Amino acid sequence: MTPDGWLDRLADELGERRLEPTEVGAILKVAREVAHGVERRLAPLTAYVLGLYVGRESTEGTPPREALEEATRTVRSMIPPNGAEPDRPG
C-alpha cells in the first residue's frame, strides 16, 4: 500500500474526509519547518494541533484549505529565524 493509500484508508476508517494532495504537502512542509526550526518532537504535535484548528474552523463554516493556510501562517510566524533560540514560556 502506498503512503497516500494508507492515509486515505485511515480517513475512511475514521469517517473523515480525505486530504487533498496540496493539504498533505502543506502539512508535511510546515511539520518539517517546525522540526528543523523549533524542535523535532514538536512536528507531529504541531500537525495534530493544526488538525484540531482546521476541524473547528470547518464546523464554523471556514473552508478547510483556508483554515489550514491561516494555521500554517501562524506556525511560520512563531518559528524563530535561523539560529535563534525559540521563545519559551517562562
C-alpha positions as CSV (number, residue, x, y, z in Angstrom):
1,M,0.0,0.0,0.0
2,T,1.3,3.5,-0.8
3,P,1.6,6.1,1.9
4,D,-1.2,8.1,0.2
5,G,-3.4,5.0,0.1
6,W,-2.8,4.3,3.7
7,L,-3.7,7.9,4.6
8,D,-6.9,7.7,2.5
9,R,-7.8,4.4,4.2
10,L,-7.2,5.9,7.7
11,A,-9.5,8.8,6.8
12,D,-12.2,6.4,5.5
13,E,-11.9,4.2,8.7
14,L,-12.3,7.3,10.9
15,G,-15.1,8.7,8.9
16,E,-13.1,11.8,8.0
17,R,-12.7,13.4,4.6
18,R,-9.6,12.5,2.6
19,L,-6.9,15.1,2.5
20,E,-6.2,16.8,-0.8
21,P,-2.6,16.5,-2.1
22,T,-2.0,20.2,-1.6
23,E,-3.1,19.8,2.1
24,V,-0.7,16.8,2.6
25,G,2.1,18.9,1.1
26,A,1.4,21.9,3.3
27,I,1.2,19.8,6.5
28,L,4.4,17.9,5.8
29,K,6.2,21.2,4.9
30,V,5.2,23.0,8.0
31,A,6.0,20.0,10.1
32,R,9.5,19.8,8.6
33,E,9.9,23.6,9.3
34,V,8.9,23.1,12.9
35,A,11.2,20.0,13.2
36,H,14.2,22.0,11.9
37,G,13.4,25.4,13.3
38,V,12.0,24.7,16.7
39,E,12.3,21.0,17.9
40,R,11.8,17.7,16.1
41,R,9.4,16.2,18.6
42,L,7.0,19.1,18.2
43,A,6.5,18.4,14.4
44,P,3.8,15.7,14.8
45,L,2.2,17.6,17.7
46,T,2.0,20.7,15.6
47,A,0.3,18.7,12.8
48,Y,-2.2,17.5,15.4
49,V,-2.9,21.0,16.7
50,L,-3.3,22.1,13.0
51,G,-5.9,19.4,12.6
52,L,-7.8,20.4,15.6
53,Y,-7.9,24.0,14.4
54,V,-8.9,23.1,10.9
55,G,-11.7,20.8,12.2
56,R,-13.1,23.5,14.5
57,E,-12.9,26.2,11.8
58,S,-14.5,23.9,9.3
59,T,-17.5,23.3,11.6
60,E,-17.9,27.1,11.8
61,G,-18.0,27.4,8.0
62,T,-14.4,28.2,7.1
63,P,-13.3,26.1,4.1
64,P,-10.6,23.6,5.3
65,R,-8.0,24.9,2.8
66,E,-8.4,28.4,4.1
67,A,-8.2,27.3,7.7
68,L,-5.1,25.3,7.0
69,E,-3.5,28.3,5.3
70,E,-4.2,30.5,8.2
71,A,-2.9,28.0,10.7
72,T,0.3,27.4,8.8
73,R,0.9,31.2,8.6
74,T,0.6,31.3,12.3
75,V,3.0,28.4,12.8
76,R,5.6,30.0,10.5
77,S,5.3,33.3,12.3
78,M,6.3,31.5,15.5
79,I,9.4,29.8,14.1
80,P,12.5,31.7,15.1
81,P,14.9,32.9,12.4
82,N,17.8,30.6,11.7
83,G,20.0,30.1,14.7
84,A,17.8,32.0,17.1
85,E,16.6,30.4,20.3
86,P,12.8,29.9,20.3
87,D,10.8,31.9,22.9
88,R,9.8,29.6,25.7
89,P,7.0,30.5,28.2
90,G,8.6,31.3,31.5
